[in-house]
Amino acid sequence: MPMPNGFNYISAVPGSGSSIAADNPRRLVILGSTGSIGQSALGVIREHPERFRMLGLAGGRNIRLLAEQARQWRPGMLAVLDASLARELAELLPPDYSPEIVHGKEGYESLATLPEAELVISAQVGAAGLPATLAAARAGKVIALANKESLVLAGNMIREACRQSGAMILPVDSEHNAVFQSLRGEKSSSLKQIILTASGGPFRDLDAADLAGVTVRQALAHPNWSMGAKISVDSATLMNKGLEVIEACLLFGVELERVAVLIHPQSIVHSLVEFEDRSLLAHMGPADMRVPISYCLGFPDRLGLQSLAPLDLLQAATLSFSAPRSTLFPCLDLARQAFASGPSHLVVLNAANETAVDLFLKEKLSFMNIPALIRHCLDEHPGEPMDSLESILDLSARTQSRAQNWAVR
Ligand SMILES: NC(=O)c1ccc[n+]([C@@H]2O[C@H](COP(=O)([O-])OP(=O)(O)OC[C@H]3O[C@@H](n4cnc5c(N)ncnc54)[C@H](OP(=O)(O)O)[C@@H]3O)[C@@H](O)[C@H]2O)c1
């Protein structure tokens, strides 16, 4: 996969010198407002209501929560998964408020491309987030990107869209946000490597025998972070770190070999960058997504977060680091291999993983069979051109049905 040059997203920051003025609120759309990231973003905005104007909120199926958010923020447009949910949502809104309610892929795309919107938070989960993220990139928006799957599926397409439209991406993922902050003001030629940290998830100390019997509840009980179900399982398998390695290559224009991963159980150092002079810059902070979200919302300024307790380093006391155990957690290597193989392998990786995680959450696949299913799909895939959104969605759908068949064989 050809690499982008330098810190291409960072150096292209439109208006990076301008602050958010209270008399000129930033016009905002949140895709995935009912999810973990969406709700954290609303928590940050609640601390600075005068700095933002909410234009649109998009949920999936949770229309009760979306209605509650809509009543509070009163955006002019709402989006949900399908037409029947849209009708139900309309019933839940007060009589003095009648926003436009759109639905499905086209609905999400129209919300992401609202002409007045400046900043789009992309926080839908999985491949479902790709069409709206790509639409926002084509429309020249500033995108606060949580939906890492978009980049994994269509990194080159999104990068080209950003180049042509002047759109830019601010990374919400805590690791990439840490790298982004550490790289500001640096020359890309000085960067030696990026070191992503991983908590290791709830199973980091288990052996193969213990892993064979782990339950969904255990997988969802992340030791440090509170997150949605899919990313919690991805963290437990280390696929999340695999997706993040790919995300780092694409965001910061570095080769696979220059993105390392270290297990850091305390989740205090959110990532590091090493420069040519052997300096290491690390970003530390509380393990709370409001930190990177607020950085993206306020960029280039920092927004105060009064509701968040400061990190007490005396309490934390120890910072430890170790190498990932790739034999027991093969998803990290599978992601690296897929990235090296090419764009269609990344689509297969992501689709097989989404299917495997869904089956695991429904208790139809064991934890150890998640990487087995992904490996099977990758081994069978000969590679094919990925030159449009349609080709990505088509291969995704074909892989998901192949993965389902493998799981019920
Ligand atoms: N949570 C974290 O701490 C964290 C950290 C870094 C990156 N991320 C990334 O951020 C993204 C969101 O994660 P999350 O943890 O916030 O997930 P989540 O809690 O499961 O929320 C997902 C959001 O996407 C919506 N959604 C689900 N299926 C959809 C579909 N088919 N079409 C459109 N919208 C759909 C959900 O709507 P309903 O709930 O209304 O159905 C919800 O608003 C993921 O890509 C994840 O990897 C998350």
The ligand as a Gaussian input file, in Angstrom:
#p B3LYP/6-31G(d) Opt

LIG

0 1
 N      -15.583000       3.842000      23.201000
 C      -14.326000       4.218000      23.182000
 O      -13.737000       4.488000      24.224000
 C      -13.579000       4.334000      21.868000
 C      -12.234000       4.715000      21.898000
 C      -11.558000       4.881000      20.689000
 C      -12.214000       4.647000      19.490000
 N      -13.513000       4.248000      19.494000
 C      -14.178000       3.983000      18.222000
 O      -15.334000       4.804000      18.135000
 C      -16.372000       4.136000      17.424000
 C      -17.613000       4.078000      18.307000
 O      -17.306000       3.304000      19.449000
 P      -18.267000       3.277000      20.724000
 O      -17.521000       2.537000      21.762000
 O      -18.774000       4.658000      21.009000
 O      -19.443000       2.342000      20.163000
 P      -20.920000       2.162000      20.745000
 O      -21.002000       2.603000      22.143000
 O      -21.337000       0.784000      20.393000
 O      -21.760000       3.213000      19.862000
 C      -21.883000       3.051000      18.478000
 C      -22.726000       4.149000      17.869000
 O      -22.954000       3.788000      16.485000
 C      -24.379000       3.647000      16.284000
 N      -24.598000       2.536000      15.363000
 C      -24.555000       1.205000      15.638000
 N      -24.808000       0.497000      14.509000
 C      -25.015000       1.405000      13.531000
 C      -25.320000       1.288000      12.136000
 N      -25.469000       0.102000      11.551000
 N      -25.455000       2.434000      11.418000
 C      -25.299000       3.632000      12.017000
 N      -25.026000       3.814000      13.326000
 C      -24.879000       2.703000      14.066000
 C      -24.966000       3.360000      17.650000
 O      -26.343000       3.697000      17.659000
 P      -27.422000       3.026000      18.677000
 O      -26.712000       2.767000      19.951000
 O      -28.464000       4.120000      18.758000
 O      -27.935000       1.798000      18.004000
 C      -24.112000       4.288000      18.503000
 O      -24.541000       5.620000      18.382000
 C      -15.805000       2.757000      17.060000
 O      -15.276000       2.780000      15.769000
 C      -14.678000       2.540000      18.066000
 O      -13.652000       1.698000      17.586000
 C      -14.206000       4.091000      20.653000

